[in-house]
Amino acid sequence: MRLFRSIRARFTAWYLLVLAVLLVLMSAGLYFFVGRTLYGSVDDGLIHRASQLASMRDIPARIAEGRFEAALGEVLGFYVRAEEGFQITSTHVVEDVLEIEWIEEAFRGGQRFVTVTSSGGQDLRFYITRFLPRPPVDVAASQTPGAPQGDLPLSRDAAAGELPDEAPETIEAPVPTVVVIAQPLDRIASALATLRATLLIAVPLTLLLSAGGGLFLVRRALQPVDRMIAAARDIEETDLSRRVSAQADDELGRLARTLNAMLDRLERAFRRQRQFTDDASHELRGPLSVIEAEATLALRREREAEDYREVIATIAEESRTMNRLIDQLLTLARSDAGEEPMDVEPLDLLELASETVGTLRPVADEKGVRLVCEGTAAVAIEGDPIRLRRVIANLVENAIRHTPADGTVVVRTQAESTHAVIVVADTGSGIPEAHLPHVFERFYRVDRARSRSEGGSGLGLAICKAIVEAHQGRIDVESQEGEGARFTVHLPLRRGSRAG
């Protein structure tokens, strides 16, 4: 149903369901508790009435003669053993509603409470027990504090104090006798009916009012969500600067702050993507412009074969530059997407650095830079040899590029605590302090006026950082302008290896 697609409706429905169950359980418990209490009070009154009757003499005779005035609605009867069955003395006819087994049980010393509907349709609560008369007691004494108080009145004779002047210590019944006392349950039934009607009206009314209050409270509680939805609708791909209001310190406030943090990350990612696209377009436009210009000039007029060779060589060089740039872009894109596979194997970092430095030594010699590789012990790591060799090569090539003739580039490997360390330091021009936080950004160049042949594409250090982080490591840079630069790579040692 469309109605229950709303959180407000579902929340209110669950709230009303739980409240309805609680109200029904509470009402049922209250109804049964009140009923049990009322019926218990009747039973206590019947027991107390039997105790009062036991203090009076000749009750059966008084009943038979009509001299005993029972309480309002009270049914009183005495069963006495006779040669054939029982002899009954009662204020009302009771033998047609009682079972003989109950009377027999009382003669044997038992007692029973039972609710019986009379022939007239009236519910009566009966107390059936053996009648054991006691000497009469002083009425005033029976009313002293702490004495049992009954809800049912004494007979008129007992209330008037018409007791014999001389009472024996014990009155023995001539034959076994059973007393039957009953009270009508009309008042209890009426009270329970009133309570039942009240609950049947109060529970639905309470649920109705609770539904209105619940909807109001849920709507008020979810107002921040509506504001978040409105703000989210206004946020577009071209404008991620808007944020969701997050003033409260509750769950919705934390949700708003989480959404704002996500929007911050998305904004930075979109900004990097736009910058990356702009820079890539700019970098590719250069070689393409050179290729187009050389080809156009070559086609304008006939040229010597040597001129054509120079044009083709220039086009080939620019094509290699484009190919290298595209390869770097693909490497970064795959790294960002987590699709750059790595062939991890045990490696000796000193050996890997020595091999890489050996391949770059001719480049350093051609520029007149002294290239040194230092390391006194093997450093055991696990990693992809091709990608780690690329990290070392990029750092060394960058150092050679920025170190003047007669300068020095030092590559040193060592183990520190739980990490392997490779340091590439040069004695070149250094990096100004303002540029240090940005050197690992893509297409970032310290000197933007430097040509590509001298300054590279600006992707080498970004690739180094991506590869190192893929190996659960980190890369840092330290430099002062005019005093060279120092790049430090930290990689985890192989499991079970320790620093020497």
Secondary structure, DSSP 8 states (H G I E B T S, - for coil): -GGGGSHHHHHHHHHHHHHHHHHHHHHHHHHHHHHHHHHHHHHHHHHHHHHHHHTSSSHHHHHHHT-----TT-EEEEEEE-SSSEEEEESS--TTTS-HHHHHHHHTT--EEEEEE-TTS-EEEEEEEE--------HHHHTSTTS---SS---HHHHTT---SS--S----SS-EEEEEEEE-HHHHHHHHHHHHHHHHHHHHHHHHHHHHHHHHHHHHTHHHHHHHHHHHH-BTTB----------SHHHHHHHHHHHHHHHHHHHHHHHHHHHHHHHHHHHHHHHHHHHHHHHHHHS---HHHHHHHHHHHHHHHHHHHHHHHHHHHHHHHHHT------EEEEHHHHHHHHHHHHHHHHHHHT-EEEEE-SS--EEEE-HHHHHHHHHHHHHHHHHTS-TT-EEEEEEEEETTEEEEEEEE-SS---GGGGGGTTSTT--SSTTS-HHHH--S-HHHHHHHHHHHTT-EEEEEE-TTS-EEEEEEEEB-TT----
